[in-house]
């Protein structure tokens, strides 16, 4: 019944319902009953990136598997950004890996920013960009690229801490450093 939560719910559905991309979960409908309000999305048979990585510890040791997942995530982000939407809560728990084909599905637009919905309600500290928590007026697509860099770190090391960056190959080290540049 909290108006802020209801507005966030409406925003998530309104944004999600308009999107159609193979690596973003499809929003189907919304409704309410005596228990509360709900969003119905397509069913994804899979695991969160965190669960998948723990269950398949050798999967991301292969370059082609990392490349596939990162390219799918970048494709989803490109699509969102071209629709003037910044996800703002990229983290392993908001990325599903399908059981059939190990494809990526980005979920949870609850904190997303767009031109028509500009209120910012938070993020996940270990993956979120600094401006999300200190200068929300500076949020733009680069905020998602910061989180993308943290996800690259996580895929290789199991840790999103910047201190683990030296464990990456030169190619990915350079990529992550570019994603984590702090211009504020």
C-alpha positions in Angstrom: 0.0 0.0 0.0 3.0 2.3 0.2 2.7 4.8 -2.7 6.4 4.8 -3.4 6.4 1.0 -3.8 3.3 1.1 -6.0 4.9 3.8 -8.2 8.1 1.7 -8.5 6.0 -1.4 -9.4 4.1 0.6 -12.1 7.4 2.0 -13.4 9.0 -1.4 -13.7 6.0 -2.9 -15.5 5.6 0.1 -17.8 9.3 0.0 -18.8 9.5 -3.8 -19.1 6.3 -4.3 -21.0 7.6 -2.2 -23.9 10.9 -4.1 -24.3 11.5 -7.0 -26.7 15.0 -8.4 -26.8 16.2 -12.1 -26.6 18.4 -11.3 -23.6 15.8 -9.4 -21.5 13.0 -11.1 -19.7 9.6 -10.4 -21.3 7.0 -8.7 -19.1 3.5 -10.1 -19.8 1.0 -8.6 -17.4 0.3 -7.1 -14.0 -2.5 -7.6 -11.5 -3.5 -7.3 -7.9 -5.3 -9.5 -5.4 -5.8 -9.5 -1.6 -2.2 -10.6 -1.2 -0.7 -7.7 -3.1 0.4 -6.6 -6.6 2.2 -8.8 -9.1 4.1 -8.7 -12.3 3.9 -11.8 -14.6 7.0 -12.3 -16.7 8.0 -15.1 -19.0 9.2 -18.2 -17.2 13.0 -18.7 -17.4 14.2 -22.2 -16.8 17.6 -21.4 -15.4 19.8 -20.2 -12.6 21.1 -16.8 -11.5 24.6 -16.1 -12.7 25.8 -16.6 -9.1 24.1 -20.0 -8.8 25.2 -21.0 -12.3 28.8 -20.1 -11.6 28.8 -22.1 -8.3 27.1 -25.1 -9.9 29.4 -25.0 -13.0 32.8 -23.9 -11.7 34.7 -24.8 -14.9 32.2 -23.1 -17.4 33.8 -19.7 -17.3 37.3 -21.1 -17.7 36.6 -21.3 -21.4 37.1 -18.1 -23.3 34.2 -18.7 -25.7 31.7 -19.1 -22.8 32.8 -15.9 -21.2 32.7 -14.1 -24.5 29.2 -15.5 -25.2 27.7 -14.3 -21.9 29.5 -10.9 -22.0 28.3 -10.2 -25.6 24.7 -11.2 -24.7 24.8 -8.8 -21.7 26.3 -6.0 -23.8 23.5 -6.6 -26.4 20.9 -6.3 -23.7 22.5 -3.2 -22.3 22.8 -1.6 -25.8 19.1 -2.3 -26.4 18.1 -0.7 -23.1 20.4 2.3 -23.6 19.0 2.8 -27.1 15.6 3.0 -25.5 16.8 5.6 -23.0 16.8 3.1 -20.1 19.6 2.6 -17.6 19.2 -0.7 -15.6 21.1 0.5 -12.5 21.0 -2.9 -10.7 23.2 -5.1 -12.7 24.5 -7.9 -10.5 24.7 -11.7 -10.7 21.3 -12.2 -9.0 19.6 -10.1 -11.8 21.2 -12.2 -14.6 19.8 -15.6 -15.4 21.5 -18.3 -17.4 19.1 -20.6 -19.2 19.2 -24.3 -18.7 18.8 -24.9 -22.4 21.7 -23.3 -24.2 23.3 -21.3 -21.3 21.9 -18.0 -22.7 21.7 -14.8 -20.7 18.4 -13.2 -19.6 18.5 -9.9 -17.8 15.8 -9.4 -15.2 14.5 -6.9 -12.7 14.0 -3.4 -14.0 12.8 -2.2 -10.6 15.5 0.4 -10.2 15.8 1.4 -13.8 16.1 5.0 -14.8 14.6 6.5 -17.9 13.7 10.0 -19.1 10.1 9.6 -17.9 11.0 7.9 -14.7 13.9 9.6 -13.1 13.6 8.8 -9.4 16.4 6.7 -8.1 15.7 4.3 -5.2 19.0 2.5 -4.6 21.2 -0.2 -6.1 23.6 -2.9 -5.0 26.6 -1.3 -3.4 29.1 -4.0 -4.5 28.1 -3.6 -8.2 26.6 -0.2 -8.5 28.5 2.8 -9.7 29.7 5.5 -7.3 27.3 8.1 -8.7 24.3 6.0 -7.9 25.0 6.5 -4.2 26.6 10.0 -4.2 25.6 12.0 -7.2 22.4 10.5 -8.7 22.0 13.5 -11.0 25.0 12.2 -12.9 23.6 8.8 -13.7 23.7 7.7 -17.3 24.5 4.7 -19.4 28.1 4.7 -18.0 26.6 3.6 -14.6 25.6 0.3 -16.2 29.1 0.0 -17.8 30.6 0.3 -14.3 28.5 -2.6 -13.2 29.4 -4.5 -16.4 33.1 -4.2 -15.4 32.3 -5.6 -12.0 30.5 -8.5 -13.5 33.5 -9.2 -15.7 35.6 -9.3 -12.5 33.1 -11.6 -10.9 33.0 -14.0 -13.8 36.8 -14.5 -13.7 37.5 -14.3 -10.0 34.2 -14.9 -8.2 34.7 -11.5 -6.6 33.6 -8.0 -7.7 36.2 -6.2 -5.6 38.4 -3.9 -7.6 41.4 -5.4 -5.7 41.0 -8.6 -7.7 41.6 -6.8 -11.1 45.2 -8.0 -11.2 44.0 -11.6 -11.5 42.6 -10.8 -15.0 44.4 -11.4 -18.3 45.7 -8.2 -19.9 42.8 -8.0 -22.3 40.1 -8.2 -19.6 42.2 -6.1 -17.1 42.2 -3.3 -19.6 38.5 -3.6 -20.3 37.5 -3.6 -16.6 39.8 -0.6 -15.9 37.9 1.3 -18.6 34.6 0.3 -17.2 35.5 1.4 -13.7 36.9 4.8 -14.5 35.6 7.3 -12.0 35.0 10.7 -13.7 33.3 12.4 -10.7 
